[in-house]
Amino acid sequence: MRILIATDAWHPQVNGVVRTLTMMADAARDLGVDVSFLTPQSFATVALPSYPDLRVAIPGPARIARLIADARPDNIHIATEGPIGLLVRRYCLKRGLPFTTSFHTRFPEYVSARSPIPESWVWRGLRRFHAASQAVMAATPALAEELRERGFSRVVLWPRGVDTDLFSPRQFDLGLPRPIFLSVGRVAVEKNLEAFLSLDLPGTKLVVGDGPARHELARKYPDAIFLGALQGEQLAQIYATADVFVFPSRTDTFGLVLLEALASGVPVAAFPVSGPKDVIGDAPVGVLSEDLGAACRAALAISPEQCRAFALNHTWESCARAFIDNIVHARRDSQHSTRTAA
């Protein structure tokens, strides 16, 4: 089976979407599935006006068509709703080709945080984008249910995984005052980092990540340490040195960093919102509270061994199998509908 994934989010971006797609694809190849990507690397790009660190592709229909023809896919999956996703969707609709999509990012909340555009307008556009999809993949049951309530159809689950070999408990000490409270992710307004940075906590606050709000937040909160974007072994070492992982976002659809922290034996403190609630649930590996400071302090008492054991149940192989199964079932349903209509 050959699957082509079209995505506007790609390297050198460092985010959950890129990590999910690359890690899942590696696991899928180990299962005998040929996964290729159609990404911004094939096009000229421009920086987003309010987000210069993110560059958006400027694709053309003819080039899109050639790249798809060269890939000779059996199935097409559209991972993002950007310029590449829009043109690949148009390509499929024009030729009557079935395709699947996935919902990764709460763009309505992100857009409204940066502009006066009403969330309802963005949700309307997203419903229209995904309406022709044979299956809309969502990371958690709560997100899937929310999408259905908002009028999305054919929503299916696509759970995430974590590299438990890379992200693991280890002896690593930065020599900073403890306890160490760590947050990892894009440093932008929609991540609600000030809810963490403004807390009165003992020890040290660490922030890993980059983004348009980094310099302003570093100036406003000089007691916090901003390490910039890290990946691989460097990132794994920072996770391992932390005592509590703080996740202040109220808008993330999943939060892959939660699993990375737990795999490192680090308990979670977060708000009781979709994302953390779906990842953690009732498991004794984190504290979810509207009082984020109290959650941070309470999380210090959680066993690192429990966190690690929880994360070991989430593998990239199971993520890849779910992705492949969703595509196979969607393809089968599409063929059945075509035969029935005939």
C-alpha positions in Angstrom: 0.0 0.0 0.0 1.3 3.5 -0.9 0.0 6.4 1.1 0.7 10.0 0.2 0.4 12.5 3.1 -0.1 16.2 2.2 0.9 18.6 4.9 1.6 22.3 5.3 3.4 21.6 8.6 6.9 20.2 8.0 10.6 20.5 8.9 12.2 22.7 10.1 9.1 23.4 12.1 9.2 21.8 15.6 5.7 20.9 16.7 3.4 18.0 17.5 2.0 17.7 14.0 5.4 17.3 12.4 6.6 14.8 15.1 3.4 12.8 14.8 3.6 12.5 11.0 7.3 11.6 10.9 7.2 9.1 13.8 4.0 7.5 12.5 5.3 7.2 9.0 8.5 5.5 10.3 6.4 3.0 12.2 4.1 2.4 9.2 7.0 1.6 7.0 8.1 -1.0 9.5 4.6 -2.5 9.0 5.2 -2.7 5.2 3.3 0.4 4.2 5.0 2.9 1.8 4.4 6.4 3.2 5.6 9.5 1.3 5.0 13.2 1.9 3.9 16.3 -0.1 5.3 19.2 1.9 6.4 22.9 1.6 9.9 21.7 0.7 8.7 21.4 -2.9 7.5 25.0 -3.1 8.5 28.6 -2.5 7.4 29.8 1.0 6.5 33.0 2.7 6.5 33.9 6.4 3.2 34.4 8.2 2.7 38.1 9.0 2.1 37.6 12.7 4.3 34.5 13.0 7.6 35.0 11.1 9.0 31.7 12.4 6.4 29.8 10.4 6.6 29.7 6.6 3.7 28.8 4.4 4.0 27.2 1.0 2.9 28.9 -2.2 1.8 25.8 -4.3 0.5 25.8 -7.8 -2.2 23.3 -9.1 0.0 22.0 -11.9 2.9 21.3 -9.6 0.6 19.6 -7.1 -0.8 17.4 -9.8 2.7 16.4 -11.0 3.9 15.6 -7.5 0.9 13.4 -6.8 1.3 11.6 -10.2 5.0 11.0 -9.4 4.1 9.5 -6.0 1.5 7.1 -7.6 -0.4 6.7 -4.2 -3.1 4.2 -3.5 -4.5 6.5 -0.9 -4.2 10.3 -0.2 -4.3 11.7 3.3 -4.6 15.5 3.9 -3.1 16.4 7.3 -3.5 20.2 7.3 -6.0 22.8 6.1 -3.3 25.1 4.6 -2.5 26.0 1.0 -1.1 22.5 0.2 -4.1 20.8 1.8 -6.5 23.0 -0.1 -5.0 22.3 -3.5 -4.7 18.6 -2.8 -8.3 18.5 -1.7 -9.2 20.3 -4.9 -7.2 17.8 -7.0 -9.0 14.9 -5.4 -12.5 16.4 -5.8 -11.8 17.3 -9.4 -10.9 13.7 -10.2 -13.4 12.0 -8.0 -10.6 10.5 -5.8 -11.4 9.6 -2.2 -9.2 11.0 0.5 -8.9 11.2 4.3 -8.1 14.1 6.5 -7.0 14.7 10.1 -7.8 17.5 12.6 -4.7 18.6 14.5 -5.1 22.2 15.4 -7.8 24.4 16.9 -7.4 27.2 14.3 -10.6 29.0 15.4 -9.2 29.7 18.8 -5.7 30.5 17.4 -7.1 32.9 14.8 -9.4 34.7 17.2 -6.4 35.2 19.6 -4.6 37.1 16.8 -7.4 38.8 14.9 -11.0 40.0 15.1 -12.3 37.1 13.0 -15.1 35.3 14.8 -14.4 31.6 15.8 -17.7 30.6 14.1 -16.5 31.7 10.7 -13.3 29.6 11.0 -15.3 26.6 12.2 -17.6 27.0 9.2 -14.6 26.9 6.9 -13.1 23.9 8.6 -16.4 22.0 8.3 -16.5 22.7 4.6 -12.9 21.6 4.2 -13.4 18.2 5.9 -16.9 17.6 4.6 -15.7 15.6 1.5 -13.3 13.5 3.5 -13.9 9.8 3.8 -12.7 9.9 7.4 -11.7 12.8 9.6 -9.1 11.5 12.1 -9.1 12.9 15.6 -6.6 12.2 18.4 -8.9 11.7 21.3 -12.5 10.6 22.0 -13.4 14.0 23.4 -12.1 15.8 20.3 -13.9 13.4 18.1 -17.2 14.0 20.0 -16.7 17.7 19.8 -16.2 17.6 16.1 -19.3 15.6 15.7 -21.3 18.1 17.8 -19.9 20.9 15.6 -21.3 19.2 12.4 -18.3 17.2 11.2 -19.1 13.7 9.8 -17.3 10.4 9.5 -15.0 11.3 12.5 -12.7 8.4 13.6 -10.0 8.0 16.2 -6.3 8.2 15.6 -4.4 7.9 18.9 -0.8 9.2 19.3 2.4 7.5 20.4 5.7 8.3 22.0 9.3 7.2 21.6 9.8 5.5 25.0 13.4 4.7 24.1 14.4 8.3 23.6 12.2 9.8 26.3 13.0 7.8 29.4 14.1 8.4 33.0 17.8 9.0 33.3 20.4 10.7 35.5 20.8 14.3 34.3 21.2 17.4 36.4 21.3 21.0 35.2 22.5 22.2 38.6 19.4 24.4 39.0 17.4 25.0 42.2 14.7 22.4 42.6 11.9 21.6 42.1 12.2 22.2 38.3 8.9 23.0 36.6 9.2 22.5 32.8 7.0 23.6 29.8 7.8 22.5 26.3 6.1 23.8 23.2 5.6 26.7 20.8 6.1 30.1 22.6 3.1 31.9 21.3 0.0 33.6 22.7 -2.3 30.6 22.1 -0.2 28.4 24.3 -1.2 30.4 27.4 2.4 30.3 28.8 1.8 33.3 31.1 -0.6 31.2 33.2 2.6 29.2 34.1 5.2 31.9 34.1 3.1 34.1 36.5 2.8 31.4 39.1 4.5 31.8 42.5 6.4 28.5 42.6 9.6 27.4 44.4 12.6 26.3 42.5 13.1 26.9 38.7 10.8 27.4 35.7 12.2 26.1 32.4 10.7 26.8 29.0 11.8 24.8 25.9 10.6 26.1 22.5 10.6 29.1 20.3 8.0 31.4 18.8 6.9 35.0 18.4 6.2 35.6 22.1 9.6 34.3 23.4 11.5 37.6 23.7 8.6 39.5 25.3 8.0 36.7 27.8 11.7 36.4 28.6 11.8 40.2 29.3 8.6 40.1 31.4 9.6 37.0 33.4 13.4 37.2 33.9 13.4 34.6 36.6 12.3 31.9 34.1 14.9 30.2 31.9 14.2 30.0 28.2 16.3 27.4 26.4 14.9 27.8 22.9 13.9 24.9 20.6 15.5 21.6 21.4 15.1 18.2 19.7 16.3 14.6 20.1 18.7 13.7 22.9 19.0 17.3 24.1 15.2 17.6 24.6 15.1 14.1 26.3 17.8 15.2 28.8 15.8 18.3 29.7 12.6 16.3 30.3 14.6 13.9 32.5 15.9 16.8 34.7 12.4 18.1 35.4 10.3 17.4 38.5 6.9 18.5 37.0 5.8 19.1 33.5 3.4 22.1 33.3 1.0 22.3 30.4 -0.9 25.6 30.5 -2.5 25.4 27.1 -6.3 25.4 26.9 -6.6 24.9 23.2 -4.3 21.9 22.2 -6.2 19.0 20.7 -3.8 16.5 22.2 -0.4 17.7 23.5 2.2 15.1 22.4 4.6 16.7 24.9 2.4 15.2 27.7 3.4 11.7 26.6 7.0 12.7 26.2 7.1 14.0 29.8 5.3 11.0 31.2 7.7 8.6 29.3 10.5 10.5 31.0 9.0 9.8 34.4 7.7 13.3 34.9 4.2 14.0 36.2 1.9 16.5 34.6 0.2 19.7 35.9 -2.5 21.2 33.6 -5.9 22.7 33.4 -8.8 20.3 33.3 -9.5 20.8 29.6 -9.7 18.7 26.4 -6.2 17.4 25.6 -4.8 16.8 29.1 -8.1 15.2 30.2 -8.0 12.9 27.2 -4.4 12.0 27.6 -4.3 11.5 31.4 -8.0 10.8 32.3 -8.2 9.4 35.8 -4.7 7.9 35.8 -2.6 8.9 38.8 0.1 10.5 36.6 -0.9 14.2 36.8 -3.0 16.8 38.5 -5.6 18.7 36.5 -7.0 21.8 38.2 -8.2 25.3 37.5 -5.7 26.3 40.1 -2.5 25.6 38.1 -0.2 26.5 40.9 -1.9 24.0 43.3 -1.7 21.4 40.5 2.1 22.0 40.2 2.7 21.5 43.9 0.5 18.5 44.1 2.1 16.8 41.1 5.4 16.7 43.0 4.1 13.8 45.1 3.4 11.6 42.0 5.5 8.6 41.4 7.8 8.8 38.4 7.4 5.0 38.0 3.7 5.4 37.5 4.2 8.0 34.8 6.6 5.8 32.9 4.4 2.8 33.1 1.5 4.8 31.8 3.5 6.1 28.8 4.6 2.6 27.8 1.1 1.8 26.7 1.3 4.4 23.9 3.5 3.3 21.0 4.1 4.7 17.6 3.3 1.2 16.2 -0.2 1.3 17.6 -0.6 4.8 16.2 0.5 3.7 12.8 -1.8 0.7 12.9 -4.8 2.9 13.7 -3.9 5.3 10.9 -3.6 2.5 8.4 -6.8 0.8 9.6 -8.7 4.1 9.3 -7.6 4.5 5.7 -8.4 0.9 4.8 -11.9 1.1 6.3 -12.6 4.5 4.7 -11.5 3.1 1.3 -13.7 0.0 1.8 -16.7 2.2 2.8 -16.1 4.5 -0.3 -16.1 1.5 -2.6 -19.2 0.1 -1.1 -21.0 3.4 -1.4 -20.0 3.6 -5.1 -21.2 0.1 -5.8 -24.5 0.8 -4.0 -25.1 4.0 -5.9 -24.4 2.2 -9.2 
